[in-house]
Amino acid sequence: MTDVLARDLARARNPAVAARRAHRRRAAEARFRAASVAGTAVALLTLVVLLVALVGQGLDGLRATRVALDVAFDAATVDPDGTGDPAVIAKADFNALVKEALRARFPDVTTRQDRKRLNGLVSSGALYELRDMLLDDPGVIGTTQRVWLPASDDVDQFAKGHIDRAASEAERRVSDQEIAWLDALEADEALQTRFSRIFFTAGDSREPELAGIRGALVGSLLTMAVTAIIAFPLGVATAIYLEEFAPRNRWTDLIEVNINNLAAVPSIVFGLLGLAIFLNVVGLPRSAPLVGGLVLALMSLPVIIIAGRAALTAVPPSIREAARGVGASPLQVVAHHVLPLAMPGILTGTIIAMARALGETAPLLMIGMVAFVVDVPTGPMDAATVLPVQIYLWADSPERAFVGKTAAAIVVLLGFLITMNGVAVYLRRRFEVKW
């Protein structure tokens, strides 16, 4: 054994051997650095490609094609009695006005089948825009106005270049005759693709050109409001009790273990819990932001509690001892000294938990928030959906026009998530105290 150790020691002291070992070590470190840089570069490249693809498709979803028509607001059709009553005007046959404008624009179209195709150039939502136009300004009754109306989804996709006119007629959704009509409209500058406010001002729709995210946005805000109102005070109070007042025994140890376990439970389990308790036992309405907020609050509580306890633990014991030394009660020590110093960390954990809840879909599917909801909710008890679920519904739709809408909604959701995480980082850096 002594001979072996002496031989190894002599070899280690050999300059040539030491140089080879140093060379191998430096080569290994260089390979490790190269692998790290390559992995980081691949991750960044993937992120850039994903964002570029989403933004490119999202911008396509924010644009819509419109058709300009000279609409004759015949008083006999929209207000036959001449009373100007909004209730009478709202029930008028505006679809007939659109058809008459199309026939006036293309008088050579005479057959029933061709007229049906011609009427299909304009979206079914055009009549609602005409109705709102008259309700806002009844003075246009009896006049002819040039109005830009939303085109159908097929026309929209053709105008954006997603339908190849060079393909055979059997392989595309727009016929040769419809292409000729669209070319005539474009030659007269009556066909334009422009930014569409409908995406932000309308609720969901079966028609892609009429679908928007306003209902999902309002549903998400209502759901997040319920989540914050319930999860934040309960989470902070629980963290304070466990860290500052709870006795150290096996029961508190059991509670801590279960809180840590709940933070790692799959989110769909909380959806099953909400389905079993809030819907089947309590009887709350399905697809309501109140139920969604309760479920997401249960899911967010463990994260807020863990973050709150970590923030409270980071406050030095000397702060507590100094407060007790001047006669403060245990509650005053926490309320006046410990909690204000720990609040930046608590807020950071809360915002991160809320950001995670905002992007959840699985638990909300279990409580029925996957339903098709057209109307914009006005309260936490109204039927609603949220932005991640809206993205899921549009992604599952077979219409090609929903692809752009889906990408645009994803960009909006990513914007909210990035903003919330940015606020968390700012709060941590702005108010963090270095001990």
C-alpha positions as semicolon CSV with decimal commas, in nm:
position;residue;x (nm);y (nm);z (nm)
1;M;0,000;0,000;0,000
2;T;0,287;0,235;0,085
3;D;0,450;0,166;-0,251
4;V;0,126;0,244;-0,435
5;L;0,083;0,575;-0,250
6;A;0,445;0,669;-0,315
7;R;0,406;0,588;-0,685
8;D;0,087;0,799;-0,713
9;L;0,250;1,085;-0,528
10;A;0,549;1,076;-0,757
11;R;0,325;1,068;-1,063
12;A;0,126;1,364;-0,932
13;R;0,445;1,561;-0,886
14;N;0,551;1,486;-1,243
15;P;0,505;1,811;-1,442
16;A;0,399;1,627;-1,757
17;V;0,127;1,432;-1,574
18;A;0,004;1,745;-1,396
19;A;-0,011;1,932;-1,726
20;R;-0,216;1,656;-1,890
21;R;-0,459;1,654;-1,598
22;A;-0,493;2,030;-1,607
23;H;-0,552;2,015;-1,982
24;R;-0,825;1,752;-1,943
25;R;-0,988;1,956;-1,665
26;R;-0,987;2,273;-1,873
27;A;-1,125;2,081;-2,171
28;A;-1,406;1,941;-1,957
29;E;-1,487;2,288;-1,825
30;A;-1,486;2,426;-2,179
31;R;-1,726;2,151;-2,293
32;F;-1,953;2,221;-1,997
33;R;-1,959;2,595;-2,073
34;A;-2,024;2,525;-2,441
35;A;-2,313;2,291;-2,352
36;S;-2,457;2,554;-2,116
37;V;-2,432;2,829;-2,376
38;A;-2,581;2,603;-2,644
39;G;-2,873;2,508;-2,417
40;T;-2,939;2,872;-2,332
41;A;-2,919;2,971;-2,699
42;V;-3,163;2,696;-2,802
43;A;-3,406;2,801;-2,528
44;L;-3,388;3,168;-2,629
45;L;-3,423;3,083;-2,998
46;T;-3,728;2,869;-2,925
47;L;-3,881;3,151;-2,721
48;V;-3,815;3,405;-2,996
49;V;-3,963;3,177;-3,264
50;L;-4,270;3,116;-3,046
51;L;-4,323;3,485;-2,975
52;V;-4,270;3,585;-3,339
53;A;-4,518;3,322;-3,456
54;L;-4,775;3,423;-3,194
55;V;-4,739;3,795;-3,260
56;G;-4,754;3,742;-3,638
57;Q;-5,070;3,535;-3,619
58;G;-5,209;3,759;-3,346
59;L;-5,176;4,069;-3,563
60;D;-5,364;3,881;-3,832
61;G;-5,642;3,813;-3,581
62;L;-5,663;4,183;-3,490
63;R;-5,741;4,276;-3,851
64;A;-6,077;4,231;-4,017
65;T;-6,207;4,279;-4,369
66;R;-6,493;4,517;-4,435
67;V;-6,712;4,581;-4,738
68;A;-6,843;4,927;-4,829
69;L;-7,206;4,934;-4,941
70;D;-7,450;5,214;-5,018
71;V;-7,733;5,126;-4,782
72;A;-8,073;5,288;-4,839
73;F;-8,243;5,329;-4,502
74;D;-8,596;5,307;-4,637
75;A;-8,842;5,455;-4,388
76;A;-9,105;5,200;-4,489
77;T;-8,871;4,922;-4,372
78;V;-8,709;5,062;-4,056
79;D;-8,983;5,297;-3,929
80;P;-9,310;5,241;-4,114
81;D;-9,519;5,452;-3,874
82;G;-9,272;5,739;-3,864
83;T;-9,276;5,752;-3,486
84;G;-8,900;5,722;-3,433
85;D;-8,964;5,475;-3,153
86;P;-8,634;5,294;-3,073
87;A;-8,826;4,975;-2,992
88;V;-8,980;4,974;-3,342
89;I;-8,649;5,057;-3,512
90;A;-8,467;4,779;-3,325
91;K;-8,712;4,521;-3,464
92;A;-8,676;4,633;-3,827
93;D;-8,556;4,394;-4,099
94;F;-8,200;4,526;-4,139
95;N;-8,102;4,208;-4,318
96;A;-8,326;4,317;-4,604
97;L;-8,138;4,647;-4,623
98;V;-7,807;4,462;-4,661
99;K;-7,948;4,237;-4,934
100;E;-8,090;4,533;-5,124
101;A;-7,756;4,713;-5,105
102;L;-7,574;4,409;-5,244
103;R;-7,825;4,369;-5,527
104;A;-7,794;4,736;-5,612
105;R;-7,417;4,699;-5,622
106;F;-7,435;4,388;-5,846
107;P;-7,757;4,425;-6,050
108;D;-7,655;4,150;-6,295
109;V;-7,699;3,885;-6,024
110;T;-8,047;3,745;-6,080
111;T;-8,062;3,375;-5,996
112;R;-8,154;3,259;-5,648
113;Q;-7,834;3,059;-5,598
114;D;-7,615;3,350;-5,708
115;R;-7,800;3,589;-5,479
116;K;-7,745;3,352;-5,189
117;R;-7,372;3,350;-5,263
118;L;-7,375;3,727;-5,298
119;N;-7,544;3,768;-4,960
120;G;-7,273;3,544;-4,811
121;L;-7,007;3,808;-4,881
122;V;-7,124;4,008;-4,579
123;S;-7,125;3,882;-4,222
124;S;-7,450;3,806;-4,045
125;G;-7,347;4,063;-3,785
126;A;-7,384;4,348;-4,035
127;L;-7,751;4,392;-3,949
128;Y;-7,662;4,462;-3,583
129;E;-7,423;4,735;-3,686
130;L;-7,695;4,895;-3,898
131;R;-7,938;4,869;-3,608
132;D;-7,694;5,037;-3,368
133;M;-7,622;5,303;-3,628
134;L;-7,990;5,395;-3,657
135;L;-8,048;5,385;-3,283
136;D;-7,758;5,626;-3,233
137;D;-7,870;5,860;-3,511
138;P;-8,234;5,819;-3,627
139;G;-8,183;6,116;-3,860
140;V;-8,034;5,887;-4,128
141;I;-8,376;5,730;-4,186
142;G;-8,485;5,801;-4,543
143;T;-8,129;5,859;-4,665
144;T;-7,866;5,648;-4,840
145;Q;-7,539;5,611;-4,651
146;R;-7,211;5,448;-4,747
147;V;-7,146;5,203;-4,465
148;W;-6,848;4,974;-4,402
149;L;-6,990;4,637;-4,300
150;P;-6,799;4,330;-4,173
151;A;-6,724;4,068;-4,437
152;S;-6,784;3,698;-4,382
153;D;-6,503;3,480;-4,249
154;D;-6,435;3,324;-4,589
155;V;-6,404;3,665;-4,752
156;D;-6,183;3,779;-4,467
157;Q;-5,951;3,482;-4,511
158;F;-5,937;3,537;-4,886
159;A;-5,856;3,907;-4,848
160;K;-5,576;3,821;-4,604
161;G;-5,423;3,574;-4,849
162;H;-5,504;3,256;-4,656
163;I;-5,711;3,122;-4,946
164;D;-5,511;3,068;-5,264
165;R;-5,697;3,194;-5,568
166;A;-5,467;2,983;-5,788
167;A;-5,607;2,663;-5,637
168;S;-5,888;2,482;-5,813
169;E;-6,240;2,595;-5,726
170;A;-6,317;2,262;-5,560
171;E;-6,023;2,306;-5,318
172;R;-6,117;2,648;-5,182
173;R;-6,415;2,788;-4,994
174;V;-6,452;3,089;-5,224
175;S;-6,589;3,029;-5,575
176;D;-6,462;3,191;-5,894
177;Q;-6,775;3,404;-5,915
178;E;-6,727;3,530;-5,557
179;I;-6,364;3,614;-5,638
180;A;-6,487;3,818;-5,936
181;W;-6,725;4,011;-5,708
182;L;-6,447;4,072;-5,455
183;D;-6,212;4,191;-5,729
184;A;-6,478;4,436;-5,843
185;L;-6,523;4,565;-5,488
186;E;-6,148;4,600;-5,443
187;A;-6,118;4,788;-5,773
188;D;-6,379;5,036;-5,643
189;E;-6,190;5,062;-5,310
190;A;-6,491;4,907;-5,137
191;L;-6,298;4,617;-4,982
192;Q;-6,043;4,687;-4,707
193;T;-5,868;4,498;-4,431
194;R;-5,815;4,714;-4,125
195;F;-5,775;4,703;-3,747
196;S;-6,087;4,561;-3,583
197;R;-6,216;4,688;-3,250
198;I;-6,458;4,397;-3,236
199;F;-6,185;4,178;-3,089
200;F;-6,178;4,393;-2,775
201;T;-6,540;4,512;-2,761
202;A;-6,745;4,201;-2,843
203;G;-6,814;3,876;-2,664
204;D;-6,777;3,528;-2,804
205;S;-6,953;3,426;-3,125
206;R;-6,988;3,126;-3,353
207;E;-6,887;3,355;-3,640
208;P;-6,510;3,423;-3,631
209;E;-6,543;3,775;-3,770
210;L;-6,777;3,869;-3,482
211;A;-6,592;3,699;-3,196
212;G;-6,414;3,904;-2,930
213;I;-6,254;3,865;-2,589
214;R;-6,447;4,126;-2,391
215;G;-6,663;3,866;-2,219
216;A;-6,359;3,654;-2,132
217;L;-6,168;3,958;-2,006
218;V;-6,451;4,070;-1,780
219;G;-6,497;3,710;-1,661
220;S;-6,126;3,686;-1,581
221;L;-6,131;4,015;-1,389
222;L;-6,435;3,908;-1,186
223;T;-6,283;3,568;-1,115
224;M;-5,948;3,718;-1,012
225;A;-6,126;3,971;-0,789
226;V;-6,306;3,691;-0,602
227;T;-5,978;3,497;-0,578
228;A;-5,787;3,795;-0,437
229;I;-6,060;3,891;-0,189
230;I;-6,066;3,539;-0,045
231;A;-5,710;3,409;-0,084
232;F;-5,506;3,714;0,022
233;P;-5,650;3,782;0,371
234;L;-5,688;3,412;0,453
235;G;-5,340;3,329;0,329
236;V;-5,173;3,615;0,516
237;A;-5,365;3,543;0,837
238;T;-5,273;3,174;0,820
239;A;-4,907;3,254;0,756
240;I;-4,898;3,494;1,053
241;Y;-5,063;3,244;1,285
242;L;-4,839;2,953;1,188
243;E;-4,520;3,156;1,200
244;E;-4,582;3,387;1,496
245;F;-4,844;3,239;1,730
246;A;-4,896;2,866;1,666
247;P;-4,733;2,630;1,919
248;R;-4,472;2,392;1,786
249;N;-4,629;2,048;1,816
250;R;-4,725;1,757;1,594
251;W;-5,052;1,919;1,488
252;T;-4,886;2,229;1,348
253;D;-4,625;2,004;1,186
254;L;-4,906;1,808;1,023
255;I;-5,067;2,130;0,899
256;E;-4,739;2,253;0,753
257;V;-4,679;1,924;0,573
258;N;-5,028;1,931;0,423
259;I;-4,991;2,293;0,310
260;N;-4,665;2,206;0,135
261;N;-4,831;1,904;-0,027
262;L;-5,132;2,109;-0,142
263;A;-4,899;2,350;-0,322
264;A;-4,790;2,060;-0,546
265;V;-5,135;1,908;-0,606
266;P;-5,246;1,917;-0,974
267;S;-5,486;2,202;-1,037
268;I;-5,758;1,977;-1,176
269;V;-5,797;1,824;-0,829
270;F;-5,913;2,164;-0,702
271;G;-6,162;2,170;-0,989
272;L;-6,302;1,835;-0,876
273;L;-6,325;1,973;-0,522
274;G;-6,514;2,278;-0,644
275;L;-6,747;2,057;-0,849
276;A;-6,822;1,835;-0,551
277;I;-6,867;2,108;-0,288
278;F;-6,958;2,442;-0,445
279;L;-7,184;2,302;-0,720
280;N;-7,324;1,973;-0,591
281;V;-7,346;2,049;-0,217
282;V;-7,380;2,428;-0,187
283;G;-7,569;2,462;-0,515
284;L;-7,391;2,764;-0,659
285;P;-7,452;2,836;-1,032
286;R;-7,231;2,669;-1,287
287;S;-6,991;2,875;-1,494
288;A;-7,008;3,167;-1,249
289;P;-6,701;3,379;-1,164
290;L;-6,787;3,335;-0,796
291;V;-6,735;2,959;-0,819
292;G;-6,426;3,000;-1,035
293;G;-6,283;3,249;-0,787
294;L;-6,347;3,013;-0,496
295;V;-6,174;2,725;-0,672
296;L;-5,874;2,938;-0,772
297;A;-5,858;3,080;-0,419
298;L;-5,823;2,727;-0,278
299;M;-5,549;2,660;-0,530
300;S;-5,366;2,987;-0,452
301;L;-5,385;2,964;-0,072
302;P;-5,090;2,722;-0,023
303;V;-4,860;2,936;-0,238
304;I;-4,957;3,255;-0,052
305;I;-4,913;3,087;0,287
306;I;-4,569;2,950;0,201
307;A;-4,454;3,282;0,057
308;G;-4,596;3,469;0,356
309;R;-4,419;3,245;0,606
310;A;-4,091;3,282;0,418
311;A;-4,129;3,662;0,423
312;L;-4,207;3,662;0,796
313;T;-3,912;3,435;0,869
314;A;-3,681;3,674;0,682
315;V;-3,754;3,951;0,936
316;P;-3,468;3,942;1,192
317;P;-3,556;3,834;1,548
318;S;-3,398;4,156;1,675
319;I;-3,698;4,350;1,540
320;R;-3,933;4,142;1,754
321;E;-3,707;4,164;2,057
322;A;-3,675;4,541;2,028
323;A;-4,053;4,581;2,002
324;R;-4,111;4,360;2,305
325;G;-3,843;4,555;2,491
326;V;-4,045;4,877;2,467
327;G;-4,360;4,705;2,593
328;A;-4,540;4,605;2,272
329;S;-4,783;4,316;2,293
330;P;-4,736;4,009;2,067
331;L;-5,011;4,136;1,837
332;Q;-4,856;4,484;1,822
333;V;-4,517;4,333;1,744
334;V;-4,660;4,156;1,442
335;A;-4,902;4,426;1,324
336;H;-4,676;4,729;1,371
337;H;-4,328;4,594;1,303
338;V;-4,302;4,245;1,153
339;L;-4,589;4,253;0,903
340;P;-4,497;4,588;0,738
341;L;-4,141;4,466;0,685
342;A;-4,260;4,132;0,546
343;M;-4,535;4,280;0,326
344;P;-4,319;4,321;0,007
345;G;-4,238;3,949;0,011
346;I;-4,599;3,861;0,087
347;L;-4,724;4,076;-0,201
348;T;-4,468;3,920;-0,435
349;G;-4,587;3,569;-0,348
350;T;-4,950;3,676;-0,381
351;I;-4,899;3,827;-0,727
352;I;-4,716;3,515;-0,845
353;A;-4,998;3,297;-0,712
354;M;-5,256;3,518;-0,885
355;A;-5,062;3,504;-1,211
356;R;-5,062;3,126;-1,191
357;A;-5,437;3,127;-1,122
358;L;-5,500;3,361;-1,418
359;G;-5,345;3,110;-1,656
360;E;-5,529;2,804;-1,524
361;T;-5,780;2,620;-1,737
362;A;-5,825;2,266;-1,600
363;P;-6,001;2,351;-1,269
364;L;-6,240;2,590;-1,445
365;L;-6,334;2,327;-1,702
366;M;-6,456;2,106;-1,418
367;I;-6,701;2,370;-1,289
368;G;-6,855;2,444;-1,628
369;M;-6,675;2,763;-1,730
370;V;-6,614;2,600;-2,069
371;A;-6,970;2,687;-2,172
372;F;-7,032;2,903;-2,479
373;V;-7,117;3,244;-2,332
374;V;-7,205;3,529;-2,568
375;D;-7,311;3,800;-2,323
376;V;-7,058;3,999;-2,123
377;P;-7,103;3,920;-1,750
378;T;-7,207;4,204;-1,521
379;G;-7,153;4,035;-1,186
380;P;-6,990;3,736;-1,015
381;M;-7,311;3,531;-1,037
382;D;-7,356;3,565;-1,415
383;A;-7,248;3,292;-1,652
384;A;-6,900;3,368;-1,782
385;T;-6,580;3,225;-1,916
386;V;-6,218;3,331;-1,869
387;L;-5,938;3,409;-2,110
388;P;-5,753;3,071;-2,093
389;V;-6,079;2,883;-2,147
390;Q;-6,170;3,116;-2,434
391;I;-5,835;3,033;-2,594
392;Y;-5,908;2,663;-2,549
393;L;-6,250;2,697;-2,714
394;W;-6,116;2,891;-3,012
395;A;-5,822;2,655;-3,058
396;D;-6,067;2,364;-3,074
397;S;-6,279;2,536;-3,341
398;P;-6,247;2,401;-3,698
399;E;-6,273;2,742;-3,870
400;R;-5,940;2,871;-4,003
401;A;-6,034;3,226;-3,905
402;F;-6,017;3,136;-3,535
403;V;-5,642;3,068;-3,560
404;G;-5,561;3,438;-3,565
405;K;-5,811;3,507;-3,289
406;T;-5,653;3,236;-3,075
407;A;-5,303;3,375;-3,125
408;A;-5,418;3,729;-3,044
409;A;-5,588;3,609;-2,725
410;I;-5,270;3,423;-2,624
411;V;-5,068;3,741;-2,674
412;V;-5,314;3,932;-2,453
413;L;-5,291;3,664;-2,183
414;L;-4,912;3,662;-2,201
415;G;-4,918;4,039;-2,167
416;F;-5,119;4,014;-1,845
417;L;-4,892;3,742;-1,706
418;I;-4,573;3,930;-1,793
419;T;-4,717;4,246;-1,639
420;M;-4,810;4,070;-1,315
421;N;-4,471;3,905;-1,284
422;G;-4,303;4,236;-1,365
423;V;-4,500;4,404;-1,087
424;A;-4,389;4,128;-0,849
425;V;-4,023;4,181;-0,944
426;Y;-4,059;4,558;-0,906
427;L;-4,218;4,530;-0,562
428;R;-3,948;4,292;-0,445
429;R;-3,666;4,517;-0,564
430;R;-3,833;4,841;-0,462
431;F;-3,931;4,753;-0,106
432;E;-3,696;4,467;-0,022
433;V;-3,494;4,536;0,294
434;K;-3,135;4,407;0,309
435;W;-3,055;4,278;0,657
